[in-house]
Amino acid sequence: MTRLPASLEKLINELAKLPGVGPRSAQRLALYLLKRDGIELNQLSNAISNLKTGVVYCSICHNMVDTDPCNVCSDNNRDQTLLCVVEEPLDALAIDKTNQFKGVFHVLGGVLNPMEGIGPAQLTIDSLKERVLNNGIKEIIIATNPTLEGETTAMHISKILQGQGV
């Protein structure tokens, strides 16, 4: 029986662990990469290797950035009293790309999901509460997804911020 080389099998197995990539897609990607020249593969490898060291999280809003604090939190032209709470960094990016929102963001890092062991302690909810209490936040827009988990998270945030004048 014909088998693929072990290094190719390993790559296929690792690619198949990515979200939205099944075994067949992983095979196609691995074979595509095998056909690329060494320079392209080195560039991809370097980009993956530098991923963890090249991305930091803003100490204020918890967004993925190059510098801390991020350019949104340090922008004096933004309304620092208007806060948009989102689930993930890409949500903040999507809202910011509209050029309609002139406030600042707070990235939760996910949503409450007890089935997966994600409670308030795994999210940046404590940091959000502290930020609201200490930074003069007047208005909060909770922009979680309209899923069961997103709605539960929004209700939890509303509950813990109740009576804070926002």
Solvent accessible surface area in square Angstrom, and as a share of the most:
residue,aa,sasa,rsa
1,M,230,1.03
2,T,134,0.78
3,R,189,0.69
4,L,71,0.35
5,P,84,0.53
6,A,85,0.66
7,S,89,0.57
8,L,16,0.08
9,E,52,0.24
10,K,136,0.58
11,L,62,0.31
12,I,12,0.06
13,N,84,0.43
14,E,81,0.36
15,L,25,0.12
16,A,36,0.28
17,K,145,0.62
18,L,89,0.44
19,P,126,0.79
20,G,88,0.85
21,V,28,0.16
22,G,32,0.30
23,P,100,0.63
24,R,160,0.59
25,S,38,0.24
26,A,0,0.00
27,Q,61,0.27
28,R,138,0.50
29,L,74,0.37
30,A,0,0.00
31,L,78,0.39
32,Y,116,0.44
33,L,30,0.15
34,L,116,0.58
35,K,161,0.68
36,R,82,0.30
37,D,81,0.42
38,G,45,0.43
39,I,122,0.62
40,E,73,0.33
41,L,62,0.31
42,N,91,0.47
43,Q,116,0.52
44,L,75,0.37
45,S,58,0.38
46,N,86,0.44
47,A,63,0.49
48,I,115,0.58
49,S,78,0.50
50,N,88,0.45
51,L,109,0.54
52,K,176,0.74
53,T,113,0.66
54,G,41,0.40
55,V,49,0.28
56,V,60,0.35
57,Y,131,0.50
58,C,1,0.00
59,S,78,0.50
60,I,65,0.33
61,C,1,0.01
62,H,44,0.20
63,N,22,0.11
64,M,86,0.38
65,V,25,0.15
66,D,125,0.65
67,T,89,0.52
68,D,74,0.38
69,P,62,0.39
70,C,2,0.01
71,N,117,0.60
72,V,17,0.10
73,C,13,0.08
74,S,63,0.40
75,D,48,0.25
76,N,144,0.74
77,N,142,0.73
78,R,40,0.15
79,D,63,0.33
80,Q,72,0.32
81,T,42,0.25
82,L,33,0.16
83,L,0,0.00
84,C,3,0.02
85,V,0,0.00
86,V,0,0.00
87,E,15,0.07
88,E,73,0.33
89,P,17,0.11
90,L,122,0.61
91,D,41,0.21
92,A,1,0.01
93,L,90,0.45
94,A,60,0.47
95,I,48,0.24
96,D,36,0.19
97,K,147,0.62
98,T,76,0.44
99,N,106,0.54
100,Q,146,0.65
101,F,22,0.09
102,K,116,0.49
103,G,0,0.00
104,V,1,0.00
105,F,3,0.01
106,H,0,0.00
107,V,2,0.01
108,L,1,0.00
109,G,46,0.45
110,G,11,0.10
111,V,26,0.15
112,L,14,0.07
113,N,22,0.12
114,P,115,0.73
115,M,183,0.82
116,E,125,0.56
117,G,54,0.52
118,I,50,0.25
119,G,21,0.20
120,P,58,0.37
121,A,88,0.68
122,Q,114,0.51
123,L,14,0.07
124,T,30,0.17
125,I,2,0.01
126,D,106,0.55
127,S,37,0.24
128,L,0,0.00
129,K,75,0.32
130,E,107,0.48
131,R,17,0.06
132,V,9,0.05
133,L,95,0.47
134,N,107,0.55
135,N,81,0.42
136,G,45,0.44
137,I,11,0.05
138,K,144,0.61
139,E,96,0.43
140,I,34,0.17
141,I,70,0.36
142,I,53,0.27
143,A,35,0.27
144,T,20,0.12
145,N,67,0.34
146,P,119,0.75
147,T,67,0.39
148,L,144,0.72
149,E,57,0.26
150,G,0,0.00
151,E,86,0.38
152,T,54,0.31
153,T,0,0.00
154,A,19,0.14
155,M,134,0.60
156,H,50,0.23
157,I,0,0.00
158,S,61,0.40
159,K,151,0.64
160,I,43,0.22
161,L,9,0.05
162,Q,141,0.63
163,G,77,0.74
164,Q,69,0.31
165,G,73,0.70
166,V,68,0.39
